[in-house]
């Protein structure tokens, strides 16, 4: 990974890798051995789908993550009015604050969900409220349009 970053001429600090909680917790020691050199080089690390696996707090405290991504299932449950979902989200936010980690809430589709997260200090939200996932060519077209460049039908294909 670091060779690819170097070959591409990227600053490792501009890269953030997401690793799912379940993969990390399969073998936390192996995960640490693999991600430690990336972290030392400046790559930011996010633990994705947090709350779905079986995270041990001791393992989490030893792993050098910068970001916790709250799994969208908790946001969906929040939408359904599940009081446990609100408590779990608040607990994850408190954990992130205590460990000095950024928090991202995934799957935010309604303004009420975004407001809930903002009121409780969640750093970032992502979801269809802000836009649907797009392919690489569509994303490139969006960037060109934003920059005011002409976009032809061939470019958009």
N, C-alpha and C positions, 0 to 999 in steps of 0.2 A: 504494500500500500504506500509506504513512504517513498519507494523508488518511483512509483507512478506519479505521486504528487510532485516529486523533484523533477521528473522528466517533463511534466506538464508546465513547470515553472511556477507552480502555485506556492504561496506561503501556507504552511500547514495550519496556521492560525485561522485561515479562511475556510477551513473544512470542519464540518461537524458530522460525525458518524452516529447513526442510530443503531442500537443493538437491543433486541427484544429481551425483556426480563426473563422469559422462559429459557432463552439460549444462555444467558449469563448464569442463571441459577442451576443449569444442568451440571456445570463444573466451574464454580467461581474461581478456583485457583488457576485453572487453565485460561479462563477468560482474563484474569488479571495479567497473566504472563503474556497474553496476546495484545492486550490493549495498553499496557503500561508504556511500551516504547512509543506508541502513537501519542499518548497523552504527554509524555516527556518531550516530544517533538513539537507540541503545541496544538495538536488536533483536539478539538472539542468533542466530548462524548456525551451522548444522550441515551438514557435507558427508556426504551419505548414500551408501550402497552403496560405501564406500571400499574400494579394492583391486580393483574390477572394471574400472575404466577405465584410462586411460593417464596418470595423474597425473605431472606433472613436479614434482620437489621444489622447484625454483625458483618455479614457479607457485603451489604450495601455500604456500610461505613468504610470498608477496606478498598472498595472499588472506586477508581478516580473519575466519577461522573461529574459533568458540569450541569446537566439538565435531566429532569424527570418529566416524562410525558404521561400525563394522566390518560388512561385508556378511555376511549369513547363510550364504552359500556356504562361507565359511571355517569357520563353526561346524559346518555339516553335514559338511565334510571331517574336522574334528576328531573328530566322532562316529564316523566310519568308521576312525579310527586313522591318518589320513594325517599323517606326521611333518612334511611341508612346511607343512601348515595350521597346526600349532602354531608353527612357526618364523615364518610370515608374521604370525600374530596377535601374537606376541611382538615382532616388528619394528614393527608398527603401534602397539602399546602404548608401545614405547620412543620412537618418533617423536612420539607425542602428549605424552609426558612432557617430552621435550626442547623441544617447541614450546609447552608449557604449555597444552595443550588437554584438554578432557574427552573421555573415550572411552566409547562405548556399543557393546556387542556385541548385534547383532540375531539373532533366531532361536534364542534359548536355550530348549530344550525339556526338558533333563535336568539334574538336580542336579549331575552330574559336570561339565557344561559351565559352570554357574554357579560351581562351586568352582574350576575351572581359571582362569576370568576373575578371580575375587576374589583368588586366590593371586598373580596377576601384576599386580595393581593396577588392573584395569579399574574405572572409576568406576560404570558402570551396565550393566545387562543388561535386555533386553526379549525377550519371546517367550511362547509358549504355556505354559511352565512356570508363569508367573504369571497368565495369563488370555488368552483369545482376543479378537480384535478384535470390537468391538460397534458397532452403529449409534448415531447421535446420540440417538434416543429411548431406546434401551436404556441408554445411558450416563447420561442424565438420570434414568431410573428407578433405576439403581444408586445415584446420588448422593442421591436422595430417600430411598431405603431406608436408606442409611448414616446420614442425618440423622434417621431415625426418623419420617419423614413418612408419612402414609397414601398408598398408591399404588393408584389404581383401574384397572380394565381399560382405560378410555378413556385414562388417562395413559400406559399402557404401549404403546398402539397406535401 
